Amino acid sequence: MRTVVPAPGMGQGVGYGLGLIRLPLSCGGQIWAHGGDLAGGGVANVSGQDDSGRSATVYITALTGGAGVEHLRRTMDVALCS
């Protein structure tokens, strides 16, 4: 699950494996995450954990286009790097 291929459409440094997304953190390291959305509901979420066990879950409603992915990434980074 942690063998990833580059996923440039999901952001710089992001890799996608078998259901897991590897997201780099601005404070160093990475988190392993899994996201999802609710069809027609304008809701997206991502839940992730770094190798030390720190974790966070973020939900965003009223998404507009592909902007939601970047908002989720930035919010996860703030939650785990602040």
Rosetta silent file (secondary structure, phi, psi, omega in degrees, C-alpha in Angstrom):
SEQUENCE: MRTVVPAPGMGQGVGYGLGLIRLPLSCGGQIWAHGGDLAGGGVANVSGQDDSGRSATVYITALTGGAGVEHLRRTMDVALCS
SCORE:     score description
SCORE:     0.000 S_00000001
   1 L     0.000  -24.731 -178.861    0.000    0.000    0.000 S_00000001
   2 L   -98.072    9.357  170.839    2.944    2.309    0.546 S_00000001
   3 L   -87.842  113.422 -170.608    4.535    1.647   -2.834 S_00000001
   4 L  -115.528  159.727  169.795    3.483    4.792   -4.679 S_00000001
   5 E  -114.994  152.640  178.751    3.580    6.305   -8.123 S_00000001
   6 E   -58.078  141.407  177.444    3.853   10.079   -8.671 S_00000001
   7 L  -128.158   68.503 -174.425    0.498   11.875   -8.610 S_00000001
   8 H   -59.969  -25.950  177.983    1.357   15.340   -9.977 S_00000001
   9 H   -69.951  -12.479 -179.765   -2.316   16.202  -10.436 S_00000001
  10 H  -102.852    0.313  177.705   -2.729   16.006   -6.652 S_00000001
  11 L   124.711  162.548 -178.207    0.140   18.379   -5.842 S_00000001
  12 L   -66.264  130.691  177.355    3.911   18.544   -5.706 S_00000001
  13 L    81.533   -1.051 -177.915    5.555   15.583   -3.993 S_00000001
  14 L   -80.404  138.144  174.318    2.315   13.616   -3.700 S_00000001
  15 E  -126.112  147.625 -178.953    2.414    9.886   -4.384 S_00000001
  16 E  -119.989  129.511  178.596   -0.508    7.506   -4.718 S_00000001
  17 L  -112.871 -149.338 -178.581   -0.436    3.844   -3.668 S_00000001
  18 L   -83.235   78.147 -179.906   -3.076    1.194   -3.205 S_00000001
  19 L    89.456   -9.144  178.653   -5.719    3.397   -1.587 S_00000001
  20 L  -111.542  146.894  176.010   -3.176    5.533    0.304 S_00000001
  21 E  -115.039  131.875  175.317   -1.853    8.954   -0.586 S_00000001
  22 E   -96.989  117.608 -179.490    1.608   10.072    0.551 S_00000001
  23 E  -113.701  124.109  175.943    1.555   13.789    1.339 S_00000001
  24 E   -71.974  146.223  177.318    4.763   15.666    2.154 S_00000001
  25 L  -103.761  145.682 -179.727    4.620   17.985    5.178 S_00000001
  26 L   -66.579  -22.983 -179.148    6.164   21.461    5.204 S_00000001
  27 L   -92.454    9.528 -179.373    7.777   20.673    8.580 S_00000001
  28 L   100.558  153.594 -179.614    9.483   17.568    7.182 S_00000001
  29 L    79.928 -161.430 -175.186    8.369   14.013    6.818 S_00000001
  30 E  -155.755  164.594  170.856    5.121   12.856    5.340 S_00000001
  31 E  -122.278  154.823  173.139    1.705   11.539    6.190 S_00000001
  32 E  -106.031  123.627 -171.386   -0.151    8.572    4.780 S_00000001
  33 E  -132.985  164.462  172.618   -3.744    9.525    4.075 S_00000001
  34 E  -140.630  133.908 -177.723   -6.965    8.338    2.543 S_00000001
  35 E  -122.065  178.475  177.662   -9.661   10.670    1.333 S_00000001
  36 E  -171.496  172.043  177.383  -13.142   10.558   -0.040 S_00000001
  37 E  -145.492  165.582  179.883  -16.118   12.620   -1.059 S_00000001
  38 E  -108.737  113.733 -176.541  -19.876   12.445   -0.997 S_00000001
  39 L   -55.484  126.972  177.495  -21.343   12.506   -4.495 S_00000001
  40 L    75.726   -2.687 -175.910  -23.513   15.553   -5.030 S_00000001
  41 L  -100.478  -10.118 -178.741  -22.986   16.748   -1.498 S_00000001
  42 L    64.879   35.194 -178.284  -20.043   19.092   -1.922 S_00000001
  43 E  -126.435  136.232  174.472  -18.199   17.373    0.932 S_00000001
  44 E  -137.280  154.801  178.651  -14.660   15.985    0.978 S_00000001
  45 E  -146.061  158.206  171.594  -12.495   14.574    3.721 S_00000001
  46 E  -145.434  138.456  177.149   -9.008   13.289    4.320 S_00000001
  47 E  -128.357  132.094 -176.544   -7.672   11.419    7.303 S_00000001
  48 E  -148.102  164.974 -179.093   -3.964   10.776    7.725 S_00000001
  49 E  -144.123  139.786  175.590   -1.193    9.721   10.064 S_00000001
  50 E   -90.350  177.292 -175.479    2.563   10.288   10.031 S_00000001
  51 L   -67.352  -18.015  178.720    5.157    7.664   10.912 S_00000001
  52 L   -87.845   -8.430  179.497    5.300    8.850   14.549 S_00000001
  53 L   104.607   -7.635  175.933    1.568    8.307   15.041 S_00000001
  54 L   -65.414  140.657 -178.192    0.366   11.924   14.865 S_00000001
  55 E  -142.772  161.931  177.045   -2.924   12.070   12.992 S_00000001
  56 E  -155.046  152.770  173.871   -5.579   14.482   11.798 S_00000001
  57 E  -130.246  133.762 -177.472   -8.886   14.340    9.960 S_00000001
  58 E  -127.505  134.796  174.094  -10.202   17.242    7.907 S_00000001
  59 E  -120.790  137.941  176.704  -13.662   17.742    6.375 S_00000001
  60 E  -129.358  135.913  176.769  -14.518   20.477    3.909 S_00000001
  61 E  -112.792  165.686  177.670  -18.000   21.324    2.643 S_00000001
  62 L    56.226   54.616  178.589  -19.172   23.393   -0.341 S_00000001
  63 L   -71.459  150.142  175.419  -16.223   22.553   -2.598 S_00000001
  64 L  -123.352  104.571  178.579  -15.698   24.463   -5.811 S_00000001
  65 L    62.056 -143.917 -178.304  -14.058   22.414   -8.529 S_00000001
  66 L   -82.180    1.264 -177.835  -10.600   20.985   -7.839 S_00000001
  67 H   -64.075  -24.505 -177.199   -9.788   23.624   -5.217 S_00000001
  68 H   -61.077  -37.438 -179.135  -10.896   21.270   -2.450 S_00000001
  69 H   -60.968  -46.385 -179.156   -7.860   19.002   -2.794 S_00000001
  70 H   -67.441  -37.674  176.905   -5.419   21.850   -2.183 S_00000001
  71 H   -62.352  -42.788  178.010   -7.490   23.151    0.751 S_00000001
  72 H   -62.143  -44.375 -179.605   -7.440   19.687    2.324 S_00000001
  73 H   -61.609  -47.499 -178.497   -3.668   19.394    1.853 S_00000001
  74 H   -64.432  -39.965 -179.217   -2.949   22.811    3.374 S_00000001
  75 H   -67.200  -40.966  176.029   -5.265   22.204    6.329 S_00000001
  76 H   -61.576  -40.525 -179.983   -3.660   18.810    7.075 S_00000001
  77 H   -63.398  -43.959  177.940   -0.248   20.473    6.928 S_00000001
  78 H   -63.278  -42.830 -177.814   -1.313   23.188    9.397 S_00000001
  79 H   -62.927  -36.370 -175.179   -2.862   20.605   11.726 S_00000001
  80 H   -99.113  -13.903 -177.154    0.285   18.467   11.860 S_00000001
  81 H  -110.052   -6.924 -178.273    3.021   21.105   11.535 S_00000001
  82 L   -89.645    0.000    0.000    1.755   23.863   13.862 S_00000001
